[in-house]
């Protein structure tokens, strides 16, 4: 299976992706915990059906020391006892921010206020930016049918 478009080989796509990657560097350099960042990327990617990003971020999380139990339970985080209250708040914000079209009012005040209990303003800004960025990556990869399974840790950086 090949992608419909070579995202890194096409100059327009590559240039656009470089800008998204650059924005992502701001988030990765923030004080939002790295483990939370990976959980957010994985959960949004699961919701969006992005195999490439799910593969990539699961492998990156394992490499960073994430446990298989937590990784296996991300999709069922509400019933899992392995996530902190802060991580749960981030996952809820991720789900609501990813499923905006499914909710008449977008992200609820309750979800926002819960996240604000656990994260300072800079971390909230990073979290919101991360949710937007991973959704952008997911959409690009799903549209071009980017194949999943071959990602190698550190492949892009």
C-alpha positions in Angstrom: 0.0 0.0 0.0 1.3 3.4 -1.0 0.1 6.8 0.0 -1.8 8.8 -2.5 0.7 11.6 -2.3 4.3 11.6 -1.2 4.0 14.3 1.5 7.8 14.7 1.9 8.5 14.5 -1.8 6.1 17.1 -2.9 7.5 20.6 -2.4 4.1 22.2 -1.4 3.2 19.4 1.0 6.7 19.3 2.5 6.7 23.1 3.0 3.3 23.1 4.7 4.3 20.2 6.9 7.5 21.9 8.0 5.4 24.8 9.3 3.2 22.4 11.3 6.3 20.6 12.6 7.8 23.9 13.6 4.6 24.8 15.6 4.8 21.3 17.2 8.3 22.1 18.4 6.9 25.0 20.5 4.6 22.5 22.2 7.2 19.8 22.7 9.5 22.4 24.3 6.7 23.5 26.7 6.2 22.5 30.3 3.2 20.3 29.3 4.4 16.8 30.5 5.9 14.7 27.7 3.8 11.7 28.7 0.6 13.8 28.5 1.6 15.0 25.1 2.0 11.4 23.8 -1.3 10.3 25.4 -3.1 13.3 23.6 -1.5 12.4 20.3 -2.4 8.8 20.5 -6.0 9.4 21.6 -6.8 12.0 18.9 -5.2 9.6 16.3 -7.3 6.7 17.5 -10.5 8.8 17.2 -9.5 10.0 13.8 -8.5 6.6 12.5 -5.0 7.7 11.7 -3.0 4.5 11.7 0.3 6.3 10.8 0.1 8.7 13.8 -1.2 5.9 16.2 1.8 3.8 15.2 4.3 6.6 15.4 3.2 8.0 18.8 2.7 4.6 20.4 6.2 3.6 19.5 7.6 7.0 20.6 5.7 6.6 23.9 7.2 3.1 24.5 10.7 4.5 23.7 10.1 7.2 26.3 9.2 4.6 28.9 5.4 4.5 28.8 3.9 1.2 30.0 2.1 -1.2 27.8 -0.8 -1.3 30.2 -1.4 2.5 29.9 -1.0 2.4 26.1 -3.5 -0.5 25.8 -6.0 1.5 27.9 -5.9 4.9 26.3 -9.0 4.2 24.2 -10.8 3.2 27.4 -9.3 5.8 29.7 -12.6 6.6 31.5 -12.7 3.1 33.0 -9.0 2.8 33.6 -7.3 3.5 36.9 -3.8 4.0 35.4 -4.2 7.7 34.5 -3.7 10.7 36.8 -6.5 13.2 37.2 -4.5 15.7 35.1 -4.0 13.1 32.3 -7.8 12.3 32.4 -8.6 16.0 32.1 -6.2 16.3 29.1 -7.8 13.2 27.5 -11.3 14.6 27.9 -10.2 17.9 26.4 -8.6 16.0 23.5 -11.8 14.0 22.9 -14.0 17.0 22.9 -11.6 19.1 20.9 -11.2 16.3 18.3 -15.0 15.7 18.0 -16.0 19.3 17.7 -18.4 18.5 14.8 -20.2 15.9 17.0 -21.0 18.4 19.8 -23.3 21.4 19.2 -21.4 23.6 21.6 -17.9 22.3 21.1 -15.7 21.9 24.2 -17.8 22.1 27.4 -17.0 24.6 30.2 -16.8 21.6 32.5 -14.0 20.0 30.4 -12.1 23.3 30.2 -12.4 24.1 33.9 -11.3 20.6 34.8 -8.2 20.9 32.6 -7.6 24.4 34.1 -7.4 22.8 37.6 -4.4 20.8 36.5 -2.5 22.9 34.0 -1.3 26.5 34.1 -2.1 29.0 31.3 1.1 28.1 29.3 0.3 24.4 29.6 -3.3 25.0 28.5 -2.0 26.9 25.5 0.3 24.0 24.7 -2.5 21.5 25.2 -4.9 23.4 22.9 -2.2 23.8 20.3 -1.2 20.1 20.5 -4.8 19.0 20.0 -5.1 21.2 16.9 -1.8 20.1 15.5 -2.3 16.4 15.9 -5.8 16.7 14.3 -4.1 18.5 11.4 -1.5 15.7 11.0 -4.3 13.1 11.3 -6.3 14.6 8.6 -3.4 14.9 6.2 -2.4 11.3 6.8 -6.0 10.0 6.5 -6.7 11.9 3.3 -3.6 10.6 1.6 -4.0 7.1 3.1 -0.5 7.2 4.7 0.3 3.5 5.5 1.1 2.5 9.0 3.3 0.0 10.7 6.8 0.9 9.4 7.6 3.9 11.6 10.9 3.8 13.4 11.5 5.7 16.6 13.2 9.0 15.9 12.6 8.7 12.2 11.7 12.4 11.8 14.0 14.0 14.3 
